[in-house]
Amino acid sequence: MEIQATDTPLLNVSPSVRSFNPQLMEITATDTPVLSWTGDGLAIGFFEFEDAPLTGELTQLNEKFAGILDELIVETEFKGSEGSSAVTRVGGGSPVRKIFLVGLGKPDTIKLDTWRRAAAVVARLAKKEKCKTLGISLPTWNNDPDATATAIAEGAQLALFQDNRFKSEPEDKSSGIEQVELLGLGNQEQGIAKAKQIASGVILARELVAAPPNWVTPITMAETAIAIASEHGLQLKILEREECEQLGMGAFLGVAQASDLPPKFIHLTYTPEGTARRKLAIIGKGLTFDSGGLNVKGAGSGIETMKIDMGGAAATLGAAKAIAQIKPDVEVHFISAVTENMISGRAMHPGDILTASNGKTIEVNNTDAEGRLTLADALVFAEKLGVDAIVDLATLTGACVIALGDDIAGLWSNDDAVANQLVQAAERVGEKIWRMPMEEKYFDGLKSPIADMKNTGPRPGGSITAALFLKEFVKETPWAHIDIAGPVWTDKENGYNPAGATGYGVRTLVNWVMSEIS
């Protein structure tokens, strides 16, 4: 791999920031029937019902445990609605200590993500009940045991992730679940392995987004890329400031010029063995902290949360880690122009004109619209690679959060096929996304009397004009832009996401790369 050396010292960088191989619980699939399983906690999934649902094997299990399933259903009024649960202790020296019931909802409305969410509910309950071993018995989704095993394993692992790196004493000192067995799903080790690979990428993205900006810097991000490349055999090129200058990346460097930390332009490449079925580029916005620049973020602006402004780059690196392990027959370029947006005597001014690497000039009318400037040069760089499609992810606009709320990412694209692929990929993994219009007329709001364009338009339709700005830096390649400003973070536990960084985008990107659409 090719890495540019630097004499820049590491500033407050701790190895604990980069947990490249998180300790995940042991998960196995087995053909062991529910009646024969022994361990701390046994979880059973139910579709929504009106009358008593016990049939076949569950009737026998109920009899074995002296009617405890009937009793639990009646006493808790459990009806199998999605996300519902019930738990009870099994007495009398039983080989199973606790029984868990989890609801899957109505059979005609369920999706694969239902299995992930059910696994998350069960895993959290089992941990709360101090179970070290857990058996999960859920119906097979769509007659696909591999997908079922993958979804359950993903949900359980992602739900139990905890970030204790910055606490002197972890709040939760329990040892947690050590082993999970997926009952009735024998010989699905490949699907479980895939789930662990994807989870490792999501957890990396979560850790990067959650870490404070004095720990995760452009230097740290570059070191993370180096570690991924070294561990998984990817090619790596890190462009330093001088090389970015030679390539004419005036938009990116305009943002970077106020920071005391050097910018890092990261280019990781995964190349499959044999002929690549297609060639893709994934770009992530990498602002490790965004002060707003001279248009400084004031009180109430959420400036204290601006460590999350590299969520796109975190998802890109997380996807790189996962894809490097899964090894699809697709060549993928992972790109991020990483810097801080700071304030100093060198800072770009409102009114400055920057020249991007494709020659387009940009009047900076707001230094707090910096992410699109860094993405502009990254998009030009990616297109020169001759890829079949480009996707960028960015915590780009508050306007997208106003439009779609905290849980849904916005999608813009110049190509219906790529847009549809991404919507389908997000649907498969349960990450919410909504395609937004590329209203060309709105570009009028970006016109400048003295440059090719301004970097921001009027307040109405702000997320649309941001996408139209980015479109100016892609000539012909199919391209999509995903604004993840909402779902990159959650203030409360949500599905298999704990409160905090979600790692949004990693699983959608992996599924997009893995899709059979050529």
Residue pairs with C-beta under 8 A, 6 or more apart in sequence:
1 229
1 230
1 234
1 235
1 236
2 235
2 236
2 237
3 226
3 229
3 236
3 237
3 238
4 237
4 238
4 239
4 240
4 243
6 240
6 262
8 219
8 261
8 262
10 219
10 220
10 223
11 214
11 217
11 219
11 261
12 214
12 215
12 217
13 215
13 217
13 219
13 220
13 223
14 165
14 215
16 165
17 165
17 207
17 208
17 211
17 215
17 216
17 220
18 204
18 207
18 220
18 223
18 224
18 227
19 165
19 203
19 204
19 207
20 200
20 204
20 224
20 227
20 228
20 231
20 321
21 200
22 161
22 199
22 200
22 203
22 204
24 157
24 196
24 199
24 200
25 156
25 157
25 160
25 176
25 177
25 178
25 179
25 180
26 178
26 179
26 180
27 153
27 156
27 157
27 179
27 180
27 181
27 182
27 192
27 195
27 196
28 179
28 180
28 181
28 182
28 189
28 192
29 149
29 181
29 182
29 185
29 186
29 187
29 188
29 189
29 191
29 192
30 181
30 182
30 183
30 184
30 185
30 186
31 184
31 185
31 186
31 187
32 135
32 181
32 183
32 184
33 57
33 183
33 184
34 42
34 44
34 57
34 58
34 61
34 135
34 137
34 183
34 184
35 57
35 60
35 61
35 64
37 95
37 96
37 135
37 137
37 181
37 183
38 95
38 96
39 95
39 96
39 97
39 131
39 133
39 134
39 135
39 179
39 181
40 96
40 97
40 98
40 126
40 129
40 130
40 131
40 132
40 133
40 134
41 96
41 97
41 98
41 99
41 100
41 125
41 126
41 129
41 131
41 133
41 134
41 135
42 96
42 98
42 99
42 100
42 134
42 135
42 137
43 100
43 101
43 102
43 122
43 125
43 126
43 134
43 135
43 136
43 137
43 138
44 58
44 61
44 69
44 99
44 100
44 101
44 102
44 137
44 138
45 102
45 103
45 104
45 118
45 136
45 137
45 138
45 139
46 53
46 78
46 80
46 101
46 102
46 103
46 104
47 53
47 80
47 104
47 105
47 106
47 107
47 110
47 139
48 79
48 80
48 81
48 82
48 103
48 104
48 105
48 106
48 107
49 79
49 80
50 79
52 70
52 73
53 73
53 80
54 62
54 69
54 70
58 69
61 69
62 68
62 69
62 70
65 90
65 94
65 96
65 99
66 92
68 88
68 90
68 99
69 99
69 101
71 88
72 78
72 86
72 87
72 88
72 99
72 101
73 86
73 101
76 86
76 101
78 84
78 85
78 86
78 101
78 103
79 103
80 103
80 104
80 105
81 103
81 105
82 103
82 104
82 105
82 106
82 110
82 114
82 117
83 103
83 105
83 117
83 118
83 121
84 102
84 103
85 100
85 101
85 102
85 103
85 121
85 122
85 125
86 100
86 101
87 98
87 99
87 100
87 101
87 125
87 129
88 98
88 99
89 97
89 98
90 96
90 97
90 98
90 99
96 135
97 131
98 126
98 129
98 131
100 122
100 125
100 126
100 129
102 118
102 121
102 122
102 138
103 118
104 110
104 114
104 115
104 118
104 138
104 139
105 114
110 141
111 427
111 430
112 141
112 142
112 147
112 151
112 428
112 430
113 151
113 429
113 430
114 141
115 138
115 141
115 148
115 151
115 152
115 155
116 151
116 152
116 154
116 155
116 158
116 430
116 495
116 496
117 155
117 430
117 495
117 496
118 138
118 152
118 155
119 136
119 138
119 151
119 152
119 153
119 154
119 155
119 156
119 159
119 496
120 155
120 156
120 158
120 159
120 495
120 496
121 159
122 134
122 136
122 156
123 134
123 155
123 156
123 159
123 160
123 177
123 180
124 159
124 160
126 134
126 177
127 160
127 174
127 176
127 177
130 174
131 177
132 175
132 176
132 177
132 178
132 179
133 177
133 178
133 179
133 180
133 181
134 177
134 179
134 180
134 181
135 180
135 181
135 183
136 152
136 156
136 180
136 181
136 182
136 183
137 183
137 184
138 148
138 152
140 148
140 184
140 185
141 147
141 148
141 151
145 185
145 188
145 191
146 188
146 190
146 191
147 191
148 185
148 188
148 191
149 182
149 185
149 188
149 191
149 192
149 195
150 188
150 191
150 192
150 194
150 195
151 195
152 182
152 185
152 195
153 180
153 182
153 191
153 192
153 195
153 196
153 199
154 195
154 198
154 199
154 496
154 507
155 496
156 177
156 180
157 195
157 196
157 199
158 199
158 202
158 203
158 496
158 497
158 503
159 495
159 496
159 497
159 498
160 176
160 177
161 199
161 203
161 206
161 498
162 170
162 172
162 498
163 206
163 207
163 210
163 498
163 500
163 501
164 170
164 171
164 172
165 207
165 211
166 211
166 212
182 188
182 192
194 326
197 322
197 325
197 326
198 322
198 326
198 506
198 507
198 510
200 321
200 322
200 325
201 318
201 319
201 320
201 321
201 322
201 323
201 503
201 506
201 510
202 318
202 322
202 503
202 506
202 507
203 318
203 503
204 224
204 314
204 317
204 318
204 321
204 503
205 311
205 314
205 315
205 317
205 318
205 501
205 503
205 504
205 505
205 506
206 314
206 500
206 501
206 502
206 503
207 501
208 216
208 221
208 224
208 310
208 313
208 314
208 317
208 318
208 501
209 307
209 308
209 310
209 311
209 314
209 488
209 489
209 501
209 503
210 307
210 500
210 501
211 307
212 307
213 288
213 289
213 306
213 307
213 340
216 288
216 307
216 310
217 261
217 288
217 340
218 259
218 261
218 262
218 263
218 264
218 286
218 288
218 338
218 339
218 340
219 261
219 262
219 264
220 288
221 264
221 266
221 286
221 288
221 310
221 313
221 317
221 336
221 338
222 238
222 264
222 266
222 338
224 317
225 236
225 238
225 266
225 268
225 317
225 320
225 334
226 236
226 238
228 234
228 268
228 317
228 320
228 321
228 324
229 235
229 236
229 268
231 324
232 321
232 324
232 325
233 324
234 268
234 269
234 270
234 320
234 324
235 268
235 269
235 271
236 266
236 267
236 268
236 269
237 267
237 269
238 264
238 265
238 266
238 267
239 247
239 264
239 265
239 267
240 262
240 263
240 264
240 265
241 253
241 256
241 262
241 263
243 265
244 252
244 253
244 263
244 265
244 337
244 377
245 253
247 357
247 377
247 381
248 355
248 356
248 357
248 359
249 265
249 337
249 356
249 357
249 377
249 381
250 354
250 355
250 356
250 357
250 377
251 354
251 355
251 356
251 357
251 362
251 373
251 374
251 376
251 377
252 263
252 265
252 337
252 339
252 373
252 374
252 376
252 377
252 378
253 263
254 348
254 352
254 354
254 364
254 373
255 287
255 293
255 339
255 341
255 348
255 370
255 373
255 374
256 262
256 263
256 339
256 340
256 374
257 346
257 347
257 348
258 293
258 340
258 341
258 342
258 343
258 344
258 346
258 347
258 348
259 339
259 340
259 341
259 342
259 344
260 342
260 344
261 339
261 340
263 337
263 338
263 339
264 338
264 339
265 335
265 336
265 337
265 338
265 378
265 381
266 286
266 313
266 334
266 335
266 336
266 337
266 338
267 333
267 334
267 335
267 381
268 317
268 320
268 333
268 334
268 335
269 331
269 332
269 333
269 334
270 320
270 323
270 324
270 331
270 332
270 334
271 331
272 327
272 328
272 329
272 330
272 331
273 327
274 329
275 329
276 329
276 330
276 331
277 329
277 330
277 518
278 330
278 331
278 388
278 389
278 518
279 330
279 331
279 332
279 333
279 385
279 386
279 387
279 388
280 330
280 331
280 332
280 333
280 387
280 388
280 389
280 390
280 391
280 513
281 332
281 333
281 335
281 382
281 383
281 385
281 387
281 389
281 390
281 391
282 316
282 319
282 320
282 332
282 333
282 334
282 335
282 390
282 391
282 392
282 393
282 509
283 312
283 316
283 335
283 336
283 375
283 378
283 379
283 382
283 390
283 391
283 392
283 393
284 310
284 311
284 312
284 313
284 314
284 315
284 316
284 317
284 334
284 335
284 336
284 392
284 393
284 394
285 309
285 310
285 311
285 312
285 313
285 336
285 371
285 374
285 375
285 392
285 393
285 394
285 395
285 396
286 310
286 312
286 313
286 336
286 337
286 338
286 339
286 374
287 306
287 309
287 310
287 338
287 339
287 340
287 341
287 370
287 371
287 374
287 395
288 307
288 309
288 310
288 338
288 339
288 340
289 306
289 307
289 309
289 340
289 341
289 342
290 297
290 303
290 306
290 309
290 340
290 341
290 368
290 370
290 371
291 297
291 303
291 306
291 340
291 341
291 342
291 343
292 301
292 303
292 341
292 367
292 368
293 341
293 342
293 343
293 347
293 348
293 367
293 368
293 370
294 343
294 347
294 348
294 349
294 350
294 367
295 350
295 366
295 367
295 368
296 343
296 368
297 303
297 306
297 368
305 489
308 395
308 488
308 489
308 501
309 341
309 371
309 395
310 336
310 338
310 395
311 393
311 394
311 395
311 484
311 488
311 489
311 501
311 504
311 505
312 336
312 392
312 393
312 394
312 395
312 484
312 505
313 336
313 338
314 501
314 503
315 393
315 484
315 503
315 504
315 505
315 506
315 509
316 334
316 335
316 336
316 393
316 509
317 334
317 336
318 503
318 505
318 506
319 334
319 505
319 506
319 509
319 510
319 513
320 332
320 334
322 506
322 510
323 332
323 509
323 510
323 513
326 510
326 514
328 513
328 514
330 513
330 514
332 513
333 382
333 385
333 387
335 378
335 381
335 382
336 378
337 374
337 375
337 377
337 378
339 374
341 367
341 368
341 370
347 367
348 354
348 364
348 367
349 364
349 367
350 364
350 365
350 366
350 367
351 363
351 364
351 365
352 363
352 364
353 361
353 362
353 363
353 364
353 450
353 451
354 361
354 362
354 364
354 373
355 361
355 362
356 362
356 373
356 376
356 377
356 380
356 473
357 376
357 377
357 380
357 381
358 376
358 380
358 473
360 376
360 452
360 453
360 472
360 473
361 451
361 452
361 453
362 373
362 376
362 448
362 451
362 452
362 453
362 454
362 455
363 448
363 450
363 451
363 453
363 454
363 455
364 373
364 454
364 455
365 448
365 454
365 455
365 456
366 455
366 456
369 455
369 456
369 466
371 394
371 395
371 396
372 394
372 396
372 455
372 466
372 469
372 470
373 455
375 392
375 394
375 470
375 473
376 469
376 470
376 472
376 473
377 473
378 392
379 390
379 392
379 470
379 473
379 474
379 479
380 473
382 390
382 477
383 390
383 473
383 474
383 475
383 476
383 477
387 477
388 477
388 478
389 415
389 418
389 477
389 478
389 479
389 480
390 474
390 477
390 478
390 479
390 480
391 418
391 422
391 479
391 480
391 481
391 482
391 509
391 512
392 470
392 479
392 480
392 481
392 482
393 482
393 484
393 505
393 509
394 481
394 482
394 483
394 484
394 485
395 483
395 484
395 485
395 488
396 463
396 466
396 481
396 483
396 485
397 462
397 463
397 466
397 483
397 485
398 462
398 485
399 459
399 461
399 462
399 463
399 466
400 409
400 410
400 436
400 463
400 483
400 485
400 486
401 485
401 486
403 410
403 436
403 463
404 410
404 434
404 486
405 486
406 486
406 487
406 490
407 432
407 486
407 487
407 490
407 494
408 432
408 433
408 434
408 486
408 487
409 426
409 431
409 432
409 433
409 434
409 482
409 483
409 484
409 486
409 487
409 504
409 505
410 433
410 434
410 436
410 463
410 482
410 483
411 419
411 422
411 423
411 433
411 434
411 435
411 436
411 480
411 481
411 482
411 483
412 435
412 436
412 437
412 438
412 464
412 467
412 471
412 480
412 481
412 483
413 419
413 422
413 435
413 438
413 478
413 479
413 480
413 481
414 438
414 471
414 474
414 478
414 479
414 480
415 478
415 479
415 480
417 478
417 517
418 478
418 479
418 480
419 435
419 480
421 512
421 515
421 517
422 433
422 480
422 482
422 508
422 512
423 433
423 435
424 515
425 508
425 509
425 511
425 512
425 515
426 432
426 433
426 508
426 511
428 511
429 507
429 508
429 510
429 511
430 495
430 507
431 487
431 504
431 505
431 507
431 508
432 487
433 482
433 508
436 463
436 464
436 467
437 464
438 464
438 467
438 468
438 471
439 461
439 464
439 468
440 468
442 457
442 461
442 464
442 465
442 468
443 453
443 457
443 465
443 468
445 457
445 458
445 461
445 465
446 453
446 454
446 455
446 456
446 457
446 465
446 468
446 469
447 453
447 454
448 454
452 472
453 469
453 472
455 469
456 462
456 465
456 466
457 465
458 465
463 483
466 483
467 481
467 483
470 481
471 479
471 481
482 505
482 508
484 504
484 505
487 502
487 504
488 501
488 502
488 504
488 505
489 500
489 501
489 502
490 497
490 499
490 500
490 502
491 499
492 499
493 499
494 502
497 503
